[in-house]
Amino acid sequence: MICSYCYKTGVNAKHDVGHWWNNPPESVFVCSDECYDKLEKLVKERTWMSHRPSAMFGKKERKPSPNFEK
């Protein structure tokens, strides 16, 4: 199982959160109460798509592209 918040692998499923995205039951999980609370906050704020956990993306900070103008 992969946690949908921290993206750690091989963890036990603690909470089913698939209903937030209209997924079938028992298809999307988080591994802890802490991950549940943090992911719930991201979903409510509608910022879950910009979440970049270090387990998946590494700990290196993203720098804006030099070709990107603000």
N, C-alpha and C positions, 0 to 999 in steps of 0.2 A: 504494500500500500504506500502511496505517496501522499504526504500531507499537502493540502491545497493552499496552505498559508506559508509554511516554512520550507516546503518541498523536500523535506528529509524523506529518505526511502527506508523501507523495512520497519516502519512504525505500526503500532496497533491503531485501528480506527476508534476514535473516541466519540465524535459527533458527525452525523450525516448532514451535509450542508448543500447538497445538490438542489434542493427545492428553491434556493435563492436564484438559480439560473434555469429553473424548470427542467432539470435533469431527472431521469428516473431514480426512484429510491435506491439507496445503497450503491451509488456510483461515484459520489464525490464526498470526501471525508477530510477532517482535520484530526491532528494527533493529540490535542490537549485542550483544556479549557482556555488556556492563554491564547492559543492559536485561534480558537473559536471567537473569542472576544475581539481580537485584533482584526480578523477577517470580517466579522460582522460590522465593525466600525468602518472598514474600507468599503463594504457593500453599501452601507447607509449613506456614506459620503460620496458614493459613486466614483471612487478613486482606485478600485481594486485592479483595474487594468494597468496602472502605472506602478504597482507593487513589484519590486525586483529583489526577491530573496537571494541572499548570498550563496545558498546551497545550489541555486540554479545558474546564477549570473556571475558568481565570484564576488570577491570583496573589493575589487577595484572600482573606483568612482567613475561614472560616465562623464565624459567631457563633451560639451556641445561640438558639433561638427563645425570646422572653420568656414564651411560653405553655407551654413545656416545663418541667416540674418534675422534679427529680432524686429 
